[in-house]
Amino acid sequence: MINLLLFPIIIPFLFAILLLFFKENVRMQRVLTLIGVVLSLVASFYLLITVKTDGVQAITLGSWPAPFGISMVSDMLSALLVTTTLLLTLFVVIYSFTSIGQERERFFYYPAILFMVTGVNGAFTTGDIFNMFVFFEVLLIASYLLIVLGGEKKQLRESIKYILVNVVSSALFVITVAFLYSVVGTLNMADISVKITEIGQPGIITLIAVLLLIVFGIKGSIFPLHFWLPGSYAAPPIPVLALFGALLTKVGVYAIMRTYTLFFTHNIGFTHEILMALSILTILIGCIGALAYFDLKQIIIYNIVIAVGVILFGAAQMNEAGISGAIFYLIHDMLIKGALFLLIGIIIYVTGTSNLRKMGGLMKTHAPLGWFFLIAAFGLAGIPPLSGFVGKLLIAQGAFQAGNVWGSIIMLASSLIVLLSVMRIFIYAFWGEPVELPKTNRKSYVRMMFPAIAMVVLSIFYGVGTEWLIPYMTDATDVLLDPSIYIDAVLKE
Amino acid sequence: MELLMAILIGVLFTAAVYLILSRSLLKIVIGTGLLSHGAHLLILTMGGLGGASPPVLAEGVTDFADPLPQALILTAIVISFGVTAFILVMAYRAYAVHKTDDMNQLKGNDEHD
């Protein structure tokens, strides 16, 4: 079973191709998608256990020796991210059954989701920098389809901007890979790491580090490259938004974490200081945005920006507490953003608007929705028994150890803003005088609640079961802090 | 030779940036075309322009051009080709729906206050 780490990539890909043949048969599409996602989820759990017991899994496609073929590497971080991605996709797909509508389902909605998951899982698993570019394109092209599918006026307008920004950043990625190739003469990530260590990171490598930060920063929306995100993410329907918000920016964050712990570790006084300064600014700009709007979607979208800043702030510390906090927070954020987007999707469905000022008194008619939203909101802010707490605690600990006191104070203070922004949704939507609700189908409300509740419950378990998760996080942190584990697993010398 | 190529690629990037910052949607798409041309030429140049013969196995040839950048370019070309086709169709749809190709008029804040 040396091909085990490819299953979470291949299975969605296979099912996506199968689905292309049954365009009109919506029932078949749903069933096959569900089977595909569940199968890949099982494979990814199996992979997670294998990585836990046997260490880093690596395979070079076509049995070429390591630096010459394309390596796929599954360490604990990528196995965890792949599993979280598939879990999230499962719930979003179930939510889509009720909420997305037949017109979209008939036009390759589910194949696009599966292709995007293929790209995301591939980008998390690959060990080759150009292959990472290709997987980025796979997920981006699928996301172009998802963002414009339906062809509403607003979607067309915003997706042009989304595509243009991503085309430019993809060209930048190609350029950066070309520079990197001309300096080190290899594309295999483990081999690049070895070569950079040999030449001791001269100025040109530091320049490439900054270029890669710009490339992945556009994908992951760090300040000042986040400008495209609020407009673009407000356009697509809610399940698509949940997938984008939880997965796409996190791929950029993962790529930054990977390259900044594997490649550019010899001049961290410069590269990681920049990363840290930008992450603090990202947190600040996200906080401003989250407070500025009275629109449900925009508030949560700006919370994505805040979370990206927090994760990268943890990763920039380069000590054990900081990195493991970043990993804890990364996975927490994928789960909780998925949950929150699904919940606000239900609020928008029930009230028929995303404007907070036009809502009120939902507690009287939809109490479970209110309570679960409250739990998710507390989880997002990091109230102790819930999921966001441990990550932020460790990040703050790491930052204090590294002497970045002001940064961690800003990071901790941002939690208050996050709490304020989501509590404002709760107060405006659920308290106060009930407003007249449009007629909606009670049955589809219940059906949409199930996946949303499942995600919230999952995030509660994630928070309560921290003790049980720590060995996994420790493994992930060890590989990031000690690249030689990764390199040995790939190059096998 | 590499210096000459570097200058040419620089000119391509300049033109691409200028076009992408313009207001007309079609000019922006032409700009992305130039940008990907520049990127592909850059891979070729950065791989080194040495090598007397094409990377094909043949009797008695020892001095090859580096085959790796060529494979990378081929991949990047088809990807940018697919994306460009998608943008063009989308630009067409956006023109049909919004009745304008001016990027300044393609903004809307209608739903937020």
Interface residues (C-beta under 8 A of the other chain):
Chain A: F130 F133 V134 E137 I141 Y144 V148 G151 K153 K154 L156 R157 S159 I160 I163 L164 V167 V168 S170 A171 V174 I175 V177 A178 F179 Y181 S182 L187 A234 Y293 F294 D295 Q298 S354 N355 R357
Chain B: I20 L25 I28 T32 L35 S36 G38 A39 H40 L42 I43 T45 M46 G47 G48 L68 P69 L72 T75 A76 I79 S80 G82 V83 F86 I87 M90 A91 R93 A94 V97 H98 L106 K107 G108 E111 H112 D113
